[in-house]
Amino acid sequence: MAETGASPLPAIPPPASPRAQGPRSPLARAEHFVWLTARVLEQRLFAHDFRGGDPGPVETALEAYRNDDGGYGHALEPDLRGPASQPLHTAHALRVLDAVGRCGGQRAERVCRYLTAVSTPDGALPVTRADRDGAPAAPFLPVVADPPGELLVTGPVVGLLHRNEVWHAWLFRATDFCWQAAESLGSPHPCEARAAVAFLDTAPDRPRARAAADRLGRLVREQRLAVLDPDDLDACPVPAGHTPGEHLFPHDYARDPRSLARAWFTDDEMARSLDFLAAGQEGDGGWPVRRRRWAPVPALEARGRVTLKALRTLRAYGRPLG
C-alpha cells in the first residue's frame, strides 16, 4: 500500500561561492564584495568610480555623517566611533567630495569654518579631539583633551583644498604649518611621510614642493620606510606603533603615477609593489586591512574603503581590472 504522507522537500543546494562560479575579473570580484559587505557610502563610490554612477548619491550618502558644526562624525572613519565631529572624519569627507568633483563652494566653506574652530594655535589640525561622550576609539587613536596639531591630518586636508583651488583664511596658516613640518622631517614615521606627500603633490609652490619631495624620498629609502621587495619583508622594520606585517610599500606613497613620490622608486620596484597589491585581493573579492584589528565592525567597514583604494591605485597605473 502506497504511503499517504507528504514527500520530503528536495534539498536546496547552497549558493555557489564566487570561486565556484569560475574565474572572474578582479573588478567583478570586488563588486561582489562591495555589494555584499561595504557601507552604502562605499557602494555609491564604487558605482561612481567604476560603473559611471552619478556623484549625487555619493554626496547624499556622505551627508548622513555631517553635523551641524560643519564637521563630520558618526564613524565615517571606522576606527573612531560615536557621533561627534572629528578632524579625522572631516579629512575623509573631503577625500570623498574630491573623488566626485564636489570639493568646493558652500561645502568647502562649511568645512573650513569647522577646521578653523578646531585648529591648534599654530593653525594645524589634531588627529582627534576629546569627545565628551567618551565614544569608543581604536587604541592607536588616542583621544586627549589638548591634542597637538599634526601633519598626519593637516597635510592631506591642505593638499585637497589646494587641488580644488579652495581659498579660505584658514589655509594660510595651515599651509605654513605644512611647509615647516614637511621640510623639517628628520626621522619621519611612514604615515607622516605619506601625509607630507599628500600636501606636496598639490602645494602651490611647485619648485619648493619638488625639492622637499626629493629630500623626503631620500629619507624614505635611507631609513627603509618602504618595502622595496615584497618577498623580503624582514629587510624593512615594522614602523613604531604598527603590528607585525603592517608595512608601507611604494604604491602606498605614490597612489598615482603623477605623484612626486613616484620618482622615489624604480620601475621594477613599483611593478613589484603593484604586483603585491593586485595579489592581495582575497577570496571574497575584497582587500585586507593591514593594521591592528581591535573590534569586528570597524575592521569590516574599513575593508570597503581599502578595496576601493586598491582598485583606484591599480587603475591609475593601468593595471587590468576587467
C-alpha positions as CSV (number, residue, x, y, z in Angstrom):
1,M,0.0,0.0,0.0
2,A,1.3,3.4,-1.0
3,E,2.3,5.9,1.7
4,T,0.0,8.8,2.0
5,G,2.4,11.2,3.9
6,A,3.8,14.2,2.1
7,S,7.0,13.7,0.3
8,P,10.1,15.4,1.8
9,L,11.1,18.6,0.2
10,P,14.2,18.3,-2.0
11,A,17.4,19.7,-0.5
12,I,18.2,23.2,-1.7
13,P,21.9,23.4,-2.8
14,P,23.9,26.1,-1.2
15,P,24.6,29.2,-3.3
16,A,27.7,29.0,-5.3
17,S,30.7,30.8,-3.9
18,P,32.5,33.4,-6.1
19,R,35.3,30.9,-6.6
20,A,32.8,28.1,-7.6
21,Q,31.3,30.4,-10.3
22,G,34.6,30.2,-12.3
23,P,37.3,32.8,-13.0
24,R,36.1,36.3,-12.8
25,S,37.8,39.6,-13.2
26,P,39.3,41.5,-10.2
27,L,36.7,44.2,-10.7
28,A,33.8,41.8,-10.8
29,R,35.0,40.1,-7.7
30,A,35.5,43.4,-5.9
31,E,32.0,44.5,-7.0
32,H,30.5,41.3,-5.4
33,F,32.4,42.1,-2.2
34,V,31.2,45.8,-2.2
35,W,27.6,45.0,-2.7
36,L,27.7,42.1,-0.2
37,T,29.7,43.8,2.6
38,A,30.5,47.5,2.2
39,R,28.7,50.5,3.6
40,V,26.3,52.5,1.5
41,L,28.9,55.3,1.1
42,E,31.5,52.9,-0.4
43,Q,28.8,51.2,-2.6
44,R,27.9,54.6,-4.0
45,L,31.5,55.5,-4.5
46,F,32.1,52.2,-6.3
47,A,29.2,52.8,-8.6
48,H,30.5,56.3,-9.4
49,D,34.1,55.3,-9.9
50,F,33.6,52.1,-11.9
51,R,30.1,52.0,-13.2
52,G,29.5,55.5,-14.4
53,G,27.3,56.4,-11.5
54,D,26.2,60.0,-10.7
55,P,28.0,61.9,-8.0
56,G,24.7,63.0,-6.4
57,P,24.1,59.7,-4.5
58,V,27.6,59.8,-3.1
59,E,27.1,63.2,-1.7
60,T,23.7,62.2,-0.3
61,A,25.3,59.2,1.4
62,L,28.1,61.4,2.8
63,E,25.5,63.9,4.2
64,A,24.4,61.3,6.8
65,Y,27.8,61.8,8.5
66,R,27.7,65.6,8.6
67,N,27.0,67.5,11.8
68,D,25.6,71.0,12.4
69,D,29.1,72.4,13.2
70,G,30.2,71.7,9.6
71,G,32.4,68.7,10.6
72,Y,31.7,65.0,10.1
73,G,31.3,62.2,12.6
74,H,29.3,59.0,13.1
75,A,32.3,56.7,12.5
76,L,33.0,57.9,9.0
77,E,36.5,56.8,9.8
78,P,35.6,53.3,11.1
79,D,38.3,53.3,13.9
80,L,36.8,56.3,15.5
81,R,33.2,55.7,16.7
82,G,30.5,58.0,18.0
83,P,28.5,60.9,16.5
84,A,30.9,63.8,17.4
85,S,32.7,65.7,14.6
86,Q,36.4,64.9,14.5
87,P,39.2,66.2,12.2
88,L,40.0,62.7,11.0
89,H,36.4,62.2,9.9
90,T,36.3,65.6,8.2
91,A,39.5,64.9,6.3
92,H,38.0,61.7,4.9
93,A,34.8,63.6,3.9
94,L,37.0,66.0,1.9
95,R,38.5,63.0,0.1
96,V,35.1,61.7,-0.8
97,L,34.0,65.1,-2.1
98,D,37.2,65.4,-4.1
99,A,36.7,61.9,-5.6
100,V,33.4,63.0,-7.1
101,G,34.4,66.6,-8.0
102,R,32.3,68.4,-5.4
103,C,35.0,69.7,-3.1
104,G,34.2,73.4,-3.5
105,G,31.6,76.1,-3.0
106,Q,29.5,76.1,0.1
107,R,30.5,72.6,1.0
108,A,34.2,73.7,1.3
109,E,33.2,76.9,3.1
110,R,31.3,74.9,5.8
111,V,34.2,72.5,6.2
112,C,36.7,75.3,6.5
113,R,34.7,77.0,9.2
114,Y,34.8,73.8,11.2
115,L,38.6,73.4,10.6
116,T,39.1,76.9,11.8
117,A,37.2,76.2,15.0
118,V,39.2,73.0,15.9
119,S,42.7,74.1,14.8
120,T,45.5,74.4,17.3
121,P,47.2,77.8,17.8
122,D,49.8,77.1,15.1
123,G,47.0,76.6,12.5
124,A,47.2,72.8,12.3
125,L,44.7,70.1,12.8
126,P,44.8,67.5,15.6
127,V,44.1,63.9,14.7
128,T,41.3,63.6,17.3
129,R,39.7,65.9,19.9
130,A,38.3,64.9,23.2
131,D,34.7,63.6,23.0
132,R,32.6,64.4,26.0
133,D,30.5,61.3,25.4
134,G,33.6,59.1,25.6
135,A,32.8,57.2,22.4
136,P,34.9,54.2,21.6
137,A,38.1,54.7,19.6
138,A,40.9,52.4,18.4
139,P,43.8,52.2,20.9
140,F,46.1,53.6,18.2
141,L,44.0,56.7,18.0
142,P,44.3,58.3,21.5
143,V,41.7,60.9,22.3
144,V,43.1,63.6,24.6
145,A,41.9,66.9,25.9
146,D,44.5,69.2,24.4
147,P,45.9,67.4,21.3
148,P,48.7,68.9,19.2
149,G,48.4,69.8,15.6
150,E,49.8,67.1,13.3
151,L,50.9,66.8,9.7
152,L,49.1,63.5,9.6
153,V,45.8,65.2,9.1
154,T,46.7,68.7,8.2
155,G,48.8,67.7,5.2
156,P,46.1,65.7,3.3
157,V,43.4,68.3,4.1
158,V,45.5,71.3,2.9
159,G,46.6,69.3,-0.2
160,L,43.0,68.6,-1.2
161,L,41.9,72.1,-0.7
162,H,44.7,73.5,-2.8
163,R,44.0,70.9,-5.5
164,N,40.4,72.1,-5.7
165,E,41.5,75.8,-5.7
166,V,39.7,76.5,-2.5
167,W,40.8,79.7,-0.8
168,H,39.9,80.4,2.8
169,A,41.7,82.3,5.6
170,W,42.3,79.1,7.5
171,L,44.5,77.8,4.6
172,F,47.2,80.4,5.0
173,R,48.5,79.4,8.4
174,A,47.7,75.7,7.8
175,T,49.8,75.8,4.6
176,D,52.7,77.5,6.5
177,F,52.5,74.7,9.1
178,C,52.6,72.0,6.4
179,W,55.7,73.6,4.8
180,Q,57.5,73.8,8.1
181,A,56.6,70.2,9.1
182,A,57.3,68.6,5.7
183,E,60.7,70.4,5.3
184,S,61.9,69.6,8.8
185,L,61.1,65.8,8.9
186,G,64.3,64.0,10.0
187,S,63.2,60.6,11.1
188,P,59.6,60.5,9.9
189,H,57.0,57.9,10.7
190,P,55.9,56.4,7.3
191,C,52.4,57.8,7.8
192,E,53.9,61.3,8.3
193,A,55.9,60.9,5.1
194,R,52.8,59.8,3.3
195,A,50.9,62.8,4.7
196,A,53.7,65.1,3.5
197,V,53.4,63.7,0.0
198,A,49.6,64.5,0.0
199,F,50.5,68.1,0.8
200,L,53.5,68.4,-1.6
201,D,51.7,66.9,-4.6
202,T,49.4,70.0,-4.8
203,A,51.3,72.7,-2.8
204,P,51.2,75.9,-4.8
205,D,55.0,76.5,-4.9
206,R,56.0,73.7,-7.3
207,P,59.8,74.1,-7.3
208,R,59.8,74.2,-3.5
209,A,57.5,71.1,-3.4
210,R,59.8,69.2,-5.7
211,A,62.8,70.0,-3.6
212,A,61.1,68.9,-0.4
213,A,59.8,65.7,-2.0
214,D,63.3,64.8,-3.3
215,R,64.7,65.3,0.2
216,L,61.9,63.2,1.7
217,G,62.3,60.5,-0.8
218,R,66.0,60.1,0.2
219,L,64.9,59.7,3.8
220,V,62.3,57.1,2.9
221,R,64.9,55.0,1.1
222,E,67.7,55.5,3.6
223,Q,65.5,54.7,6.6
224,R,63.8,51.8,4.9
225,L,60.3,53.2,5.3
226,A,59.0,51.4,2.2
227,V,59.2,47.7,1.4
228,L,61.1,47.5,-1.9
229,D,61.0,43.7,-2.2
230,P,57.7,42.2,-1.0
231,D,59.4,38.8,-0.9
232,D,61.8,40.1,1.8
233,L,59.6,41.9,4.4
234,D,62.2,41.3,7.1
235,A,64.5,43.7,5.4
236,C,62.2,46.6,6.3
237,P,61.5,47.3,10.0
238,V,57.9,47.5,11.2
239,P,57.1,51.1,11.9
240,A,56.6,52.2,15.5
241,G,53.0,51.5,16.7
242,H,52.3,49.1,13.9
243,T,51.7,45.3,14.2
244,P,53.9,42.7,12.5
245,G,53.4,42.7,8.8
246,E,52.0,46.2,8.8
247,H,54.4,47.8,6.3
248,L,54.1,50.5,3.7
249,F,55.0,49.9,0.0
250,P,55.9,52.1,-2.9
251,H,52.3,52.2,-4.0
252,D,51.2,53.5,-0.6
253,Y,53.3,56.6,-1.1
254,A,52.6,57.1,-4.8
255,R,49.0,56.2,-5.3
256,D,49.1,57.8,-8.7
257,P,52.0,57.9,-11.2
258,R,51.7,61.7,-11.3
259,S,52.7,61.9,-7.6
260,L,56.0,63.4,-6.7
261,A,56.7,60.2,-4.7
262,R,56.7,58.1,-7.9
263,A,60.3,59.4,-8.6
264,W,61.4,57.7,-5.3
265,F,61.2,54.3,-6.8
266,T,62.5,52.5,-9.9
267,D,60.1,51.0,-12.4
268,D,60.9,47.5,-11.2
269,E,60.3,48.4,-7.6
270,M,56.9,50.0,-8.4
271,A,56.0,47.0,-10.6
272,R,56.7,44.6,-7.7
273,S,54.7,46.8,-5.4
274,L,51.7,46.8,-7.7
275,D,52.0,43.0,-8.2
276,F,51.9,42.6,-4.5
277,L,48.8,44.9,-4.3
278,A,47.0,43.0,-7.0
279,A,47.8,39.6,-5.4
280,G,46.3,40.8,-2.1
281,Q,42.7,40.5,-3.3
282,E,41.1,37.9,-1.1
283,G,38.7,35.1,-1.9
284,D,35.6,37.2,-1.2
285,G,36.8,39.9,-3.6
286,G,37.9,42.5,-1.1
287,W,41.3,43.6,0.1
288,P,42.6,43.1,3.6
289,V,43.1,45.8,6.2
290,R,46.8,45.8,7.1
291,R,46.5,47.2,10.6
292,R,45.6,46.1,14.1
293,R,42.2,44.7,14.5
294,W,40.6,46.0,17.7
295,A,36.8,45.3,17.1
296,P,34.9,43.4,14.4
297,V,32.7,46.1,12.9
298,P,35.4,48.7,12.3
299,A,37.6,46.1,10.7
300,L,34.7,45.1,8.3
301,E,33.8,48.7,7.5
302,A,37.4,49.6,6.7
303,R,37.7,46.8,4.1
304,G,35.3,48.6,1.8
305,R,37.5,51.7,1.8
306,V,40.7,49.7,1.4
307,T,39.2,47.8,-1.5
308,L,38.2,51.0,-3.3
309,K,41.7,52.4,-2.7
310,A,43.3,49.3,-4.1
311,L,41.2,49.4,-7.2
312,R,41.9,53.1,-7.8
313,T,45.6,52.6,-7.5
314,L,45.7,49.7,-9.8
315,R,43.6,51.6,-12.4
316,A,45.8,54.7,-12.1
317,Y,48.8,52.6,-13.1
318,G,47.0,51.0,-16.0
319,R,46.7,47.5,-14.4
320,P,43.9,45.5,-16.0
321,L,40.8,45.1,-13.8
322,G,38.4,43.6,-16.2
